[in-house]
Amino acid sequence: MNGKIHDGEARERLIVWMRRRMAEFGITPQVLANSIQQDLDNAPIYRDAFGNEWNGSGVMPNWLRAARDAGVNPDFFRVAPVAHNQAPISLVNPRQSDLFR
């Protein structure tokens, strides 16, 4: 292909770039896994169309307070609860495990 990067090559270049940025900022795979786990443990309860989220702890954020004060029921922004009988989420897709070598 004339000057085009194949998907596999693009993926490899992206992996190299990500590893360099992680090293540059001192991000280890464990730090990344801990951050993902913290996000899973503190899942949002409320989310608006702009992606603002709140997990219900601490002071109600301005975006939700403003909506409430405008007469919108905060339950309108409630995220559907995750069923407790669902299979656990794997933090690493086995096809992407080479990212963490």
N, C-alpha and C positions, 0 to 999 in steps of 0.2 A: 504494500500500500504506500502510495507516494506521500511521505511526510506525516502520515497519520500514526498515532500511537494505538497499539492494540490494547484491548481491555486488560489483559494480564499484565502488560508492561505498565500501563497507567496505574494499576493497583499496586504494583511493586514500587513505583516511584512515590505514590502516596504514602505507603508504609514507611519508606525511608524518610520522607519529609516529616511524618508524624513522630517517628523515633527521634529525629534531630530536635524538633520543637519540644518534645517531652524532656529530653536531656537538657536542653537550653533553659527550661523553666524548672528543672528539678522534679518533674512529675514521674513517679515510678508506677509500674502496674499496680502495686498495692495501694498507693494513694488514689489512683483512678478507681479501683475496685471499692475502696472505702467510700469515696464520693458517691458512687452509684448506689451502694448499700444505704447510705444516709438518705438519698433521694427516695429509695424504695420504702424505707422505714418512716419517712415523713411525707407521705404522699399528699398531694393537695386535696382539699375538700371542696374548694371553690375555684372556678376558673372562668375568666371572661373571654370574649372573642378576640382580644388582643394578646392572649397568652399570659396575662397577669394571673398569679395563683396565690392562694393562701391555704395553709394547712390547719387553720383554726387555732393556732397557739399564738399568744401575744396579742398586741393591739390590732384591731380590725384595720386593714389597709385602706388608704384613701379612696381607691377605685370602688371598693365594695361599700364603704360608708357613704360615698356620694350617690351610688345607685340606690341604697336603702333610703337615704334622705330624699331622693327623688320619687320615692313611692314604689320602688321595685323590691319585691320580696327576695332576700338573699338566697333563698332556696332555688331561685331561678338559675343561679350560677353553680349550684351544687353538682359536683362530678359524681357520676354513677359509682356506687361502691363496688369494690372488687369482691367477688364471692370467695369465701374462705376455703371452699373445697376445690379451688383451682390448683392445678399443678404448679409447683414453684417455678419461678422464672430463672433461667440460667443467665448469669451475667455475661458469659462469653459464648457467642455462637461458635460451635466447633469448626465451622468453615473459616472463621476469622481468628483462630487461636494463634496463628503465626504472627499476629500483630504484637503479641505479648511475649515473644521469645527474647 
